[in-house]
Amino acid sequence: QQSGLHNPQLPAALRDAGVRVVASDASRNPIPLRHGDAVALPRHPMNVYQDAATRTEEIEEYDARYHVHVTWAEFVQGESTRLLRLVLANDPRPSYAHESNLAKDRILLDVLNTTLDRYRTLVRVPFAQPTMTAALHALVQQRAWWGAVRRGAVSVVRRGATITYTARSAVEAPLTIDGRLQWIALSPGRPATVSVP
């Protein structure tokens, strides 16, 4: 449970076990937090609830929480839209669900399959499934880049097929070519030039 992250003995236990990345809840804190040598990767909670294993249980709880009356198809479409927005925004923080959602009616699969089908109609790049360590690294890269952008510490200029990055501090810059994201290490005062198709 997320409350375990506040246990003062957790950092030492994680260190002793060799754990470097643990999960946390992005709805409580959206940024990675350090716990000794380990870092907590914030994950997005889904509206597929821990005590729901059937469509009826899920809809009853959803309706009670949000004071609405939805059909199963409306719920699946709405939750799929929420997940798809996170993916298309290139948010590396994973979403999470519960084992109970794979029992009985396997309600989680309806949401995930709908989301993947919609993704594949919009995007040709394969759906990525990074490890928690890779997702944390991507989140840290994104935060560093957007921090540099907000401070005005970087500039990006495109002229024809050439992109030139300039930075006042060391940072990695994103570059997407053919739908694939890569990161370019920038050094202060040393412009980096990249040719793109």
Secondary structure, 3 states (H helix, E strand, C coil): CHHHHHCCCHHHHHHHHCCCEEEEECCCCCCCEEECCEEEEEEEECCCCCCCCCHHHHHHHHHHHHCCCCCHHHHHHHHHHHHHHHHHCCCCCCEECCHHHHCCCCHHHHHHHHHHHHHHHHCCCCCCCCCHHHHHHHHHHHHHHHHHHHHCCEEEEEECCEEEEEECCCEEEEEEECCEEEEEEEECCECEEEECC
